Amino acid sequence: MPTLEDLKGYAERATGLRRPGKRRAMELARARKPHTVRFKDDGLVPNHPRWPLVIYRRSVAFDEGQDPAAVIEDLFEANGWGDTWRNGIYGYVHYHSRIHEALGIARGKGRVRIGGKNGKIFTLKAGDVVILPAGTGHQCLSAANEFLVIGAYPPSGTYDECTTVEDRPRALKTIPKVPAPRKDPVYGTGGPLSKLWKGAK
């Protein structure tokens, strides 16, 4: 059943109201130094064997009169990351073994553990973008009521959700095969993501 945020998104797409459009959304991206963290396999969550988590802090500016969720959606889509959704982050540990994921924070703040039980806890706030390579565990530990996340995926890969030890054998085979995305979801072609992932051993 669609949420209120889903309905707002449908209405905004139909009318264009409160949406910046792809060109303007790209102008709202702010140059930020990427923060990277690599995580080890914890026995349940494989994490990625080579590529780090990437966080851009306060990398998206918001214009008054435009919906922050729409700004992030248009930015991600301008850079080839689609299948966007509006929601929170699940409160249980999960990962995706066949696709990478970008999470943009449109409103509020939340405490999110990334990397599985031995991972790190991050406080994510409006304007932050997190890029999870396939296999990276994540779960929301707590969040403000207004916490709103926009998720998106690169064009190559297939969405799945892994949560149990039974998922591991297949995941260990598929995670390394997920190709690096052609574009950074925030900065597009030539963005930091390409160097950070393609150069990682």
C-alpha positions, 0 to 999 in steps of 0.5 A, a space after each residue: 500500500 503506498 505511503 503518504 510520501 509515495 503519494 506525494 511523489 506521484 503527485 509531484 511527478 504528475 504536476 512538476 510542482 516542488 520538483 527542481 528537474 534534473 538540471 537544477 538538481 545537479 546544480 544543488 549538489 555540493 562538492 564534498 570530500 568522500 568519507 570511506 570505510 571498509 568492513 570485514 565479513 562478520 559471519 552473517 554479513 559478507 560486506 564487499 570484499 574490495 569496495 568501501 562504503 562512501 558517505 558524502 556529508 551535506 552534499 545536497 542543498 535544498 531550495 525553499 519551495 522544493 520538496 527535498 525528497 524530489 531534489 534527491 530523486 531528480 539528482 539520482 535520476 540525472 546520474 542514472 540511478 533509478 527505481 527510487 523509493 521514499 521510506 526509512 531504513 529497515 530496523 533489521 540487518 540486511 544487505 543486497 547481494 546483486 546490486 549497489 544502493 544509494 541512500 539520500 537523507 531528505 529530512 531528519 536524522 537517524 542512527 544507522 549501523 553499517 557493516 553488520 554487527 561489527 560495523 560502525 554507527 553513523 548519524 545520518 542527517 538531511 543532505 547526506 548521501 551514503 553509497 553502499 556497495 553490494 553486500 554491505 549490511 545496514 540497519 536503522 537503530 533509531 530515527 526522528 519521526 520525520 526521518 526520510 530516506 530516498 533510495 536508488 539503484 544503478 541500472 545494472 544489477 537486480 534487487 534482492 534482500 539478504 538477512 540470514 546465514 542461508 543467504 551467504 553461499 549465493 551472496 558470496 558468489 554474486 557480490 564480487 560480480 556486481 559491476 561498478 556503476 558508470 556514474 556517481 549518484 551525486 556527481 555523475 561521470 568523473 565523480 569520486 565513486 569511480 576512482 574509489 571503487 575501480 581503484 580499490 583492491 
